[in-house]
Amino acid sequence: MKISICFISAFFLVVLVGPLHAAGNGGLRELQNNPTDCCKTTPVSCTGAYVCTSGNGCFAATAKVQVLNKGEVAMKDLTIGDQVLTSSAAYEPVYALGHDNPTKKAEFLKIHTTAEAHPLEITDRHLLFVEGKANPVRADSIKVGDVLRGNHDTQVTVSKIQTVTRSDGIYAPLTPSGSIMVDGIQASTYVALQTKGGNEYPEFVNGVTLPVSQHFGIHMGSSIFRMMCMGVSSSFCASHDDDGLLWWAGYGMRLAEYLEETSVFTQLIALVLALACAAPIFAMEVLFGARYAPLIMAAGFIGLVVSKKHGISLGFGKKVKTV
């Protein structure tokens, strides 16, 4: 029965992975402000200086990252296995490319800051670390004057925000910690789960905010995929669809979009089922790491099967006699 529940939960688990694609059109426009509420309407009904992009969560091809032993590398040139600089100032491997489409046309927010690096070009639903928030927030909620986190937790102030359309691709590298330094700015490797609501924290359809942040929820939900990609075979992270979207991210995107239009009850059931399987798997990753957790879990499973087959008691649940 428990196994059946976890199989069912696996389908809902991808809700926490979230969508990872981008598309858009339009010219270069300067933004005085960019409130998230403006982007929640469908179709977009913003006026004046308020402009919303139609992308979801990726970086531009020319965005730069620091790669160990290579120096500064453009997003379009990143490969799986490259050791990239993360928000903790440590280098971590790129274990997958959530989105890898060199010809995709997309609209990006071009965020200028007081940092010396090139302006950050990022799609609207990608998550960024900002001062005053415990967790990353949507890029389209950033406004002029906000303070972002730079190298070694330095503070960089947003001086101007524009939108720009490019046709040279969209990219979304994934790291074990879920963070990455891009153009001198600390960014999450994840995107907002929802298209219509939620910023730092996701929301139910009735507007109630969940206590788990978008970043942490996605990070925990994608634990099983990190373990498969890093601990079993990189082939699990080598398959992309026609849009360049990683296969399991594509399933997550479609399921998340479906659930966003359902009732609170359905969303709650999906959340409970997802957490039921995601939490223990994530705990194993935290304890043993994504590379070794699959081996530990497989060894434990084999040991349990062998012990049951030969009637060997492992002492679990054994009562202790008291005098």
C-alpha distance (Angstrom), angle and dihedral (degrees) to the residues before:
residue distance angle dihedral
M1 . . .
K2 3.82 . .
I3 3.79 90.5 .
S4 3.81 91.4 51.3
I5 3.81 90.8 51.2
C6 3.80 91.0 51.7
F7 3.81 92.0 49.2
I8 3.79 89.0 53.1
S9 3.80 90.0 44.8
A10 3.79 90.5 54.0
F11 3.79 89.6 68.2
F12 3.79 90.5 53.3
L13 3.78 92.8 42.1
V14 3.78 91.3 77.2
V15 3.80 88.1 65.4
L16 3.78 86.1 78.2
V17 3.80 92.0 50.8
G18 3.80 90.7 65.7
P19 3.78 132.9 -163.0
L20 3.81 119.9 -54.1
H21 3.78 109.8 -172.9
A22 3.79 138.3 101.9
A23 3.77 138.8 -159.7
G24 3.76 135.6 156.6
N25 3.77 151.0 131.8
G26 3.78 140.3 -142.3
G27 3.81 140.0 93.4
L28 3.78 133.3 -84.1
R29 3.80 111.0 -65.7
E30 3.79 131.2 171.0
L31 3.80 116.9 -129.7
Q32 3.79 123.7 -148.6
N33 3.79 89.5 -172.0
N34 3.76 137.1 -5.5
P35 3.82 112.3 -161.9
T36 3.79 117.2 -170.4
D37 3.82 92.4 -132.8
C38 3.79 88.8 65.6
C39 3.78 90.1 62.5
K40 3.79 96.3 49.9
T41 3.79 95.2 77.7
T42 3.80 122.0 91.3
P43 2.94 114.1 -120.9
V44 3.82 95.2 25.8
S45 3.79 108.8 -104.2
C46 3.80 100.7 -174.8
T47 3.77 119.6 141.4
G48 3.77 137.5 -169.0
A49 3.80 114.8 2.5
Y50 3.79 93.4 -8.0
V51 3.78 110.6 101.5
C52 3.79 127.8 167.4
T53 3.75 127.7 -160.5
S54 3.78 120.6 -135.3
G55 3.79 96.9 -140.5
N56 3.78 127.3 103.1
G57 3.76 116.3 -149.2
C58 3.79 129.8 -30.7
F59 3.79 143.8 102.0
A60 3.79 128.5 -111.2
A61 3.80 120.1 -102.0
T62 3.80 92.1 -111.4
A63 3.82 96.2 50.2
K64 3.81 109.6 120.4
V65 3.80 132.0 -133.4
Q66 3.81 131.8 180.0
V67 3.81 112.4 -112.7
L68 3.80 122.7 -166.6
N69 3.82 112.2 -105.5
K70 3.82 90.6 -0.5
G71 3.79 104.6 65.2
E72 3.80 121.1 -151.1
V73 3.80 112.9 8.4
A74 3.81 130.1 -179.5
M75 3.80 118.4 -120.7
K76 3.79 91.5 -115.9
D77 3.80 90.2 59.5
L78 3.82 97.7 49.5
T79 3.81 117.6 115.7
I80 3.79 133.5 -168.1
G81 3.79 108.9 -85.8
D82 3.82 96.1 32.4
Q83 3.81 110.6 135.8
V84 3.82 106.3 -128.2
L85 3.78 130.9 -171.8
T86 3.82 113.5 -104.2
S87 3.80 134.9 -165.4
S88 3.82 91.2 -90.2
A89 3.84 89.3 61.6
A90 3.82 88.6 -112.9
Y91 3.80 127.2 117.7
E92 3.80 117.1 -117.4
P93 3.82 132.2 179.3
V94 3.79 122.2 -102.3
Y95 3.82 98.5 -122.3
A96 3.80 95.7 -178.6
L97 3.79 144.5 -1.3
G98 3.78 106.3 -123.1
H99 3.78 89.6 -165.6
D100 3.77 124.9 14.0
N101 3.80 113.9 168.9
P102 3.82 116.2 142.6
T103 3.82 95.0 -172.3
K104 3.80 102.2 41.4
K105 3.80 116.4 125.4
A106 3.79 111.9 -138.4
E107 3.77 143.2 162.4
F108 3.79 116.8 -123.1
L109 3.76 135.9 -168.7
K110 3.80 107.3 -121.7
I111 3.78 105.1 -149.6
H112 3.80 115.9 -164.5
T113 3.80 117.4 -162.4
T114 3.79 140.5 173.2
A115 3.81 88.2 -98.4
E116 3.79 116.3 108.5
A117 3.80 92.3 -126.5
H118 3.79 126.5 99.9
P119 3.85 113.7 -79.2
L120 3.79 111.9 -85.5
E121 3.82 114.1 -110.0
I122 3.77 111.3 -159.7
T123 3.81 137.5 150.4
D124 3.77 120.7 -105.9
R125 3.80 102.9 -102.7
H126 3.78 97.3 45.3
L127 3.81 113.0 113.5
L128 3.82 123.8 -116.9
F129 3.81 132.6 -173.5
V130 3.80 111.7 -115.9
E131 3.80 131.5 179.0
G132 3.79 114.1 -101.7
K133 3.80 93.9 32.8
A134 3.78 125.3 93.5
N135 3.80 91.4 -150.1
P136 3.82 136.8 31.2
V137 3.81 117.9 -82.4
R138 3.80 134.8 -153.6
A139 3.79 114.9 -77.0
D140 3.81 90.4 -129.4
S141 3.82 89.6 62.3
I142 3.81 92.1 59.5
K143 3.81 114.9 103.6
V144 3.78 137.6 -175.6
G145 3.80 110.0 -73.4
D146 3.82 95.5 30.1
V147 3.78 115.9 130.2
L148 3.80 117.0 -128.5
R149 3.79 128.1 -168.8
G150 3.78 118.2 -103.3
N151 3.79 135.6 -178.8
H152 3.81 113.4 -31.4
D153 3.83 89.5 4.1
T154 3.79 93.3 -64.2
Q155 3.80 114.7 159.0
V156 3.80 120.2 -114.1
T157 3.78 122.4 -176.0
V158 3.80 123.6 -138.8
S159 3.80 107.6 -119.4
K160 3.80 102.1 173.5
I161 3.80 139.4 1.4
Q162 3.79 124.6 -156.0
T163 3.77 136.2 166.5
V164 3.77 122.0 -127.6
T165 3.79 132.5 179.9
R166 3.79 119.3 -139.8
S167 3.78 132.9 -179.3
D168 3.79 100.1 -162.5
G169 3.78 99.2 91.7
I170 3.80 146.3 -87.3
Y171 3.80 127.3 -102.5
A172 3.80 136.6 -171.0
P173 3.83 116.6 -179.4
L174 3.81 117.3 -165.6
T175 3.81 124.3 -144.6
P176 3.84 131.0 -171.3
S177 3.82 93.0 -109.9
G178 3.80 94.1 44.3
S179 3.81 93.2 -122.4
I180 3.80 136.6 100.5
M181 3.80 138.8 175.1
V182 3.81 111.0 -122.1
D183 3.81 121.6 -179.4
G184 3.79 88.9 -18.5
I185 3.82 94.0 -53.0
Q186 3.81 127.2 112.8
A187 3.80 109.4 -121.2
S188 3.76 136.7 172.9
T189 3.79 116.2 -120.5
Y190 3.80 87.5 -135.2
V191 3.79 137.6 79.6
A192 3.79 134.3 -140.0
L193 3.78 113.0 -77.8
Q194 3.76 94.5 -138.2
T195 3.80 134.0 58.5
K196 3.81 97.7 -158.1
G197 3.79 107.3 30.4
G198 3.75 146.2 12.0
N199 3.77 127.7 66.8
E200 3.80 118.6 -179.8
Y201 3.81 89.0 0.9
P202 3.83 128.2 29.2
E203 3.79 120.4 -115.8
F204 3.77 135.9 -142.7
V205 3.80 116.3 -123.0
N206 3.82 89.5 -97.1
G207 3.82 91.2 58.3
V208 3.81 97.2 -103.6
T209 3.81 109.8 144.3
L210 3.79 120.2 -131.0
P211 3.84 117.9 -128.6
V212 3.82 92.1 -130.6
S213 3.79 116.3 81.2
Q214 3.79 121.9 -123.4
H215 3.80 91.6 -116.8
F216 3.80 95.8 50.1
G217 3.79 93.5 41.7
I218 3.80 92.4 54.1
H219 3.80 91.9 42.8
M220 3.80 92.0 53.2
G221 3.80 93.1 43.0
S222 3.79 93.5 51.6
S223 3.81 92.8 50.8
I224 3.80 93.3 100.5
F225 3.80 90.6 53.9
R226 3.81 93.3 49.4
M227 3.79 88.4 51.8
M228 3.79 92.4 49.4
C229 3.81 93.4 46.0
M230 3.80 97.8 42.6
G231 3.79 102.5 28.4
V232 3.81 104.2 33.9
S233 3.81 112.6 22.3
S234 3.79 136.5 -28.1
S235 3.81 87.3 -136.9
F236 3.81 88.0 81.9
C237 3.80 86.8 68.9
A238 3.79 99.0 38.8
S239 3.81 99.8 77.2
H240 3.81 119.2 92.2
D241 3.80 131.4 172.7
D242 3.81 125.9 -122.1
D243 3.80 90.0 -81.2
G244 3.81 91.9 54.1
L245 3.79 92.7 -107.0
L246 3.81 119.1 145.0
W247 3.81 107.1 -108.3
W248 3.80 98.6 -119.4
A249 3.80 91.4 43.4
G250 3.81 88.0 55.0
Y251 3.80 91.6 55.2
G252 3.78 89.6 47.6
M253 3.78 91.7 50.8
R254 3.79 94.2 52.6
L255 3.79 94.2 44.7
A256 3.81 92.8 46.3
E257 3.79 91.2 50.9
Y258 3.79 90.5 49.1
L259 3.80 94.2 48.8
E260 3.79 91.5 47.5
E261 3.81 88.4 68.9
T262 3.82 96.2 46.2
S263 3.81 132.0 89.5
V264 3.79 126.7 -78.6
F265 3.81 89.1 -109.3
T266 3.81 92.8 56.2
Q267 3.80 91.4 45.6
L268 3.81 90.8 49.9
I269 3.81 92.9 50.4
A270 3.81 90.4 48.7
L271 3.80 90.8 49.9
V272 3.82 93.6 49.3
L273 3.80 92.7 48.1
A274 3.80 91.7 47.1
L275 3.79 93.3 50.1
A276 3.80 91.9 45.4
C277 3.80 90.8 66.6
A278 3.80 101.9 23.3
A279 3.81 96.9 55.7
P280 3.85 98.6 57.6
I281 3.81 92.1 41.8
F282 3.80 90.6 50.0
A283 3.81 89.5 48.9
M284 3.81 89.4 55.9
E285 3.80 90.2 51.1
V286 3.81 91.8 50.0
L287 3.81 91.4 49.9
F288 3.81 100.0 43.2
G289 3.82 106.8 13.4
A290 3.80 128.5 -113.5
R291 3.82 93.1 -82.3
Y292 3.79 97.6 53.5
A293 3.81 104.2 27.5
P294 3.86 93.7 81.5
L295 3.82 90.2 53.7
I296 3.81 92.4 48.0
M297 3.81 91.5 47.7
A298 3.82 92.4 47.3
A299 3.81 91.3 48.8
G300 3.80 90.7 49.4
F301 3.79 92.1 49.0
I302 3.82 92.7 48.8
G303 3.80 90.6 47.5
L304 3.79 90.7 51.8
V305 3.82 92.7 49.3
V306 3.81 92.9 47.8
S307 3.79 92.8 47.4
K308 3.80 92.2 51.1
K309 3.81 92.4 46.2
H310 3.80 92.6 53.0
G311 3.79 95.9 35.9
I312 3.78 93.8 -114.7
S313 3.78 114.0 160.4
L314 3.79 115.5 -138.7
G315 3.77 91.7 -166.1
F316 3.80 96.3 -114.0
G317 3.77 111.7 149.7
K318 3.81 91.9 2.2
K319 3.77 113.3 156.0
V320 3.78 118.5 -124.8
K321 3.79 117.2 -140.3
T322 3.75 117.3 -129.0
V323 3.78 125.6 -153.8
